[in-house]
């Protein structure tokens, strides 16, 4: 995901302010001071303990380039007015997929983005036909949309979500497929380790075309506010 973060930051203007919805432990931004010392990030999360852990992960970045806020993605605590025109980017990874009211969360993200320039990026779990087939082979449930028993709500990335994003944002959505090799479901974790060459190759495989999309763990939507 470091490669995906870098791509996102390349699309941010100087002195940009980013909202990370459901930022959890904040590890996506651990290299922020080195890569973009001009950028600020506000991380919100509904689970307070995640924010407590983020302080340990991010260290002195908290209070300097990163702010941690306990908040609900469907009712963001940010007012848009003459003093604050909105965020330059909204970044969210595997958070909207766990919110039953996807539309409400999306409308809130749209509301707090700057008009005519704000970039929205949402990563969700992808529908992987090969993995779905393996689940069926071993008589395990492969949830595309619904409750994961004893765990959480899950709605994998879908054409329906893409169409709603385009409707709300008034612009075309571009798509990417990432984490081709990294597959925790099959205990293939080593591509996700820091400094892994296989992980670097995995980031090279991430793209917006080709058959690899059927193997990718993540499917992301990218769109600018008009």
N, C-alpha and C positions, 0 to 999 in steps of 0.2 A: 504493500500500500504506500510505501514511501514514494514510489514512482508516480502513483496517482496523485498524491499530495503535491509533488513537485509540478505536475502538469496544471493542477488547479492554481497554484501560486503564480505560475507564469501568466495566468489570465487576470491577475489582480493588479490594479493600478498602484502607484506609489501611495504609501500611507493608508492602505486599505484597512477596512475593519470587517472581519469575518465573524459570522455566527455559526458555531458548530452545535447542531441540535442533537442531543443524545451523545455528547462527546465522551461519556464514560470516563476512562482513566486518562484521557488527553494525550495518549502516546503519539498520535499523528503529528503533534506540534512540538515534539521534543527537540527537533533540529531547527526550530523557527528562528532563533537568534542568529544562527550561522547562515541560513539561507535567505531569510527576509527580515532583517532587523527593523525594517520600517513598518511592518504589518502588525496589527493587533487582532487578537482572537478572543471572542467571548464564548465560553463553553457553558451550555446549559445541560442539566441532566435532572431527571425526576427522582433518581436514587441518590440520597445524600452521601451514602458511603462511597459511591463512585467518585464524587468530588473530593472527598477526603483523601482517597488514594491518588487522585490526580495531583494533589499538592506534592506528594512524594515523588511521582514520576517526573513532574515538570520543574520542581525545585524553585529557583529564584526567578523563573519565567513568570510565575504567578505574582501578580501585582505589578509586573513590569510590562510584559507584552500580552499576558493572558489573564483574563478575569473568569472566575468560576461563579456560576449562578444556579441556584436551585429553582427550577421552573418546569412548567408543563408545556410540551410542544404544541398543544391545541389551544393554549391561552398564553402566548408569549408576553412577558412583562415589559414591552418596549413601545413607547408612544412615538409616533411619527408626527413631527411638527416643524416649525421654522428652525428650531435649534438642532434637531436631529432628522436628517433626510432619509436615513435607513442604512442598512449594511451593504457593502460592496459585493459580498458573497454569502450564500448559505450553503454549508457543507454538512451532509448528514450521511452516516454509514450504518446500515442495518438497524435503523431506528424506526423509520416510517413503516417498515414491514411488520412491526409489532404493535402498531396503533390501529385499532379496528376502524376508526373514522379517519381514513387516509385523506379524504377531501378536506376535512376541517384542519388537519395539520398542514396540508399544502397551502390552503388559503392564508394561514397565519404566516407561513414562510414567504409567500408572495407579498403580503402586507408590509413586512419589515424590510424588504429589499428596495434598494434605490431604483427609481424608475429609469427606464431607457438604458440601463447598464448592469443592474444587479444580476449576478450569476447564481443559479440554483443547480446544485449537484446532489443527486440522491443515489446511493448504492444500496441494493437489496440482494438477497439471495436469488440466484438464477434458477430457472427450471432446467434441470440437467437430465435429458432423456436416458443416457447410459446409467446414471446413478439411480434414477427412478426404476429402471429395469432391474438393477441389482436388488433394490429394496423389495420389489415384487417377487423376485426369485427366492429371497429368504423370508418371504411373508411378513415384511415389516411395512409400516405405514409411511408413505412418502407424502407429506402434507404440502399442497400447493397453496391452498387458502383455507384457513380454519384453525381450530384450537389444536395445539400439540398437547396431547394428554399429559396432565400433571405439570405442564411447563408454561406455555405462553401462546398468544395469538400469533399467527404467521400468515402473511400474504406475500408470496414471492413476486418479483417484478413481472409485470404483465402488460399486454397491449392496452388493456383498459386504463391502467395507471398512466401510460404514455399519452393516451388520447386526452385524459383529463388535464394533465400538465399543459399540453398544447392549447387546450381550451382556455385555461386560466391565464397562462402567460402570453397568449396571443402570438406565439412564435413556434417554429419547428424545434422539436426535441432531437438532439443527437444522442446516440447510444454507444456504450462501450461494454465489452466483456472482459473481466479481469480475474486473476487468480485461477489460471488454467491448471496448474500443477498442484497448488496448495489445496489439499482436500482433507480437512480434519475428520470428516465423516468416515473416511477410510484409513484414518490415522497416518496420513501422509502430511507430516508437519514440518519436515526439514527445509522445504523451500521458503518457509516463513521466518527462519532464523536470521538474526542480524549477520550481515556479511556473506550470506549464502550465495554462491555463484549460480546455483540452480534457481534461487529466488530472483536473481538478476535476469536470468534467461526467461523466467516466468513473466516478469514485467515486460520483456521484449515481445512475448507472445500476446500480451493483452492488446486488444484491438477493437475495431468496430465492424469487422467483416469476417467472412469465412466460416468454415465448419467448426473451428475451435470454440465458437460461441456455445455449442451444445455441451461442451465439457467444462466451461467456465463456472466457477463457483459464484461469481458476482455479476450482476447486470446493472448498469448504471444509466441514469437519465441526466442530460445536461441541457440547460435552457436559460436564456437571458430574458429578463423582464422587459417588456416593450412599454 
